[in-house]
Structures are given as structure tokens and as C-alpha cells.
Amino acid sequence: MNKKHQTNGWLRELNDIVRGTCGGFLFGIPLIYTMEVWWIGSLAKSRLMIIAIATMFFVVFVLNYTDGFRKRRNTWRVDEAAIDTVEAMAIGFICSAFILWLLREISVETSLKESLGKIVFESVPFTLGVALANQFLGNSNQNNSASDNQTKNNFGLHATLADLGATVIGAIVIAFNIAPTDEVPMLAAAISPPWLLALMAASLVISYAIVFQAGFSDQQKRRQQKGIFQRPLSETTISYLVSLLASAAMLFFFQKVTFADPWRMWLEHTLVLGLPATIGGAAGRLAI
């Protein structure tokens, strides 16, 4: 009995961390593609980093005191809010460090001071996303009978088209502001083919976690839909391909790639922009 209770406790903790991590990616990914933040982080002095961390702690503490990223906490306790704040900041630091490492903005050759500066400043939106995970992305439709009836009717081709449309809209909302910037070609030039494969894997895993593991929407309903691609793995894969097509279209629209450019340039730029587009596409599917 105690062992089962302990196992459930660890599962709840893991679900809370996954939910917070996905919230961090949804909020933090646009800023990670901003080179000005890289420069500010690279040049930041220790005192400025400490001020940034202290300010972030205060803001996230207030958010965690009112709601936070956990589902189990019902009482407003200062000690729980403080612990959750430390955990949310740790998740934010790890998420921003992982994406910066994946995009080759930090590596083993990067100085410790520069790496810390970039991670601290990039972690601000990630950490806020962790703390806001329940408030903006929590599941509020589980007991809604009207939604149940809509879901029953929302199957087959209609459900598939709705998901694909939501993916395109979400991808455009998140990636449209990133597509015309110089960050995309800059990052693409610095990323080698093995890292592009890692970027693809990370895009798929994050997308799957946001839609099917984080608990932001009614996951059981999504798993029960009967559309052509309405299975977690196939939906994640198809949605990723749709996000890549949307990314290529946005890059072409802003003339960042043209028909005269080699296919490899198209591929590299599209995969780099595909990460935020895929996360936006996952957020779009949560909205329907």
C-alpha cells in the first residue's frame, strides 16, 4: 500500500514537472531566437545576473502562491510556494540551457560567464511559462458535457482537418515573427547535420509532450478521436511535417529562401524555424 502510494506520488511529481516544462517551452521559445538577448547575456555582469535571478524569484513566487504549475496543491502555503518557485526556476534554467545547447549558442568552448549570462536571461520567459502553466493552459473542460458531445461528433476527416488547421495557425502565430529575422540563417549556419537530427528529435518530443503528456487539455478525448491521423505518434509526426511546410512557406514569404537557393539551405533553415513552429502547432491543437 505504501509502495503504491509512493509510486503515485512520484508519478504526480513527474506529471507536474512535464506540465511545467511544456509551459516553459510554450512561453520561452520565441525569445530564444533573439540574438540581442544572447549578446546581453554574454556581456552581463555578475551583479546584473543576481538582480535578474532575485527579480525572477519574486515574480514566480507570487505566481506559485496563487496557482503555479502543480495540480495537487490546494492550500496557499508560503513554504510550498517557495519550494515550487525554486523548482520552477530550476526547470527554466535547464530548459533554456538545453535549447541554447541544441542551437549551438553554448558549448563546452563557451566561457562559463557567457554561458551563465545567456542561460539566466533566456530562462526568464521559460520560468514564467512554468509558473503560468496551470493558469493559462490548465484543463478546464474535463467535465463539460457540451464539449463531450462536440468531441463525439468531431471525428473522422473533420477532426483531422481541424487539427491540421490548428497546427498551421499555431505555427504561424509563434514562428511568423521569427521567420524574417537574421537569427534563423545565423543558427542554421552554425548547426551541423547531426545537430539538425537532434533538433528534429527535440521538436517531436516536445510537441508530443505538450499535447499528450502535459495535461493541458483533455488528453483522453484526443486519444479517443477516430480521425485519419488521430493517434498520438502519427498525429505528432504529421503535425511536425505540417509545421515544417508552414516554416518553409514563411521563409519563402519573407524571401529568406528562394527557388535559386540549394535544397540544403531550404532544409537547414526550415528545420531551425521548425522548432518554434512545431511548438506553436502543438499549442494550436490544444486550443480546439
URHU-V33149 format. One line per field, one symbol per residue. ss: DSSP state (A for helix, B for strand, O for the rest). burial: I if it has 9 or more other ideal C-beta (glycine too) atoms within 8 Angstrom, else O. A space follows every 50 residues. Layout:
ss: ???
burial: ???
//
This chain:
ss: OAAAAAAAAAAAAAAAAAAAAAAAAAAAAAAAOOAAAAAAAAAOOAAAAA AAAAAAAAAAAAAAAAOOOOOOOOOOOAAAAAAAAAAAAAAAAAAAAAAA AAOOOOOOOOOAAAAAAAAAAAAAAAAAAAAOAAAAAOOOOOOOAAAAAA AAAOOAAAAAAAAAAAAAAAAAAAAAAAAOOOAAAAAAAAOOAAAAAAAA AAAAAAAAAAAAOOOOOOAAAAAAOOOOOOOAAAAAAAAAAAAAAAAAAA AAAOOOOOOOOOAAAAAAAAAAAAAAAAAAAAAAAAOO
burial: OOOOOOOOOOOIOOIIIIIIIIIIIIIIIIIIIIIOIIOIIIOIOOOOIO OIIOOIIOIIIOIIIOOIIOIOIOOOOOOIIIOIIOIIIOIIIOIIIIII IIIIOIOOOOOOOIIIIIIIIIIIIIIIIIIIIIIOIIOOOOOOOOIIOO IOOIIOOIIIOIIIOIIIIIIIIIIOOIIOIOIIIIIIOOIOOOIIOIII OIIIOIIIIIIIIIIIIIIOIIIOIOIOIIOIOIIIIIIIOIIIOIIIOI IIOOOIIOOOOOOOIIIIIIIIIIIIIIIIIIIIIIOO
//
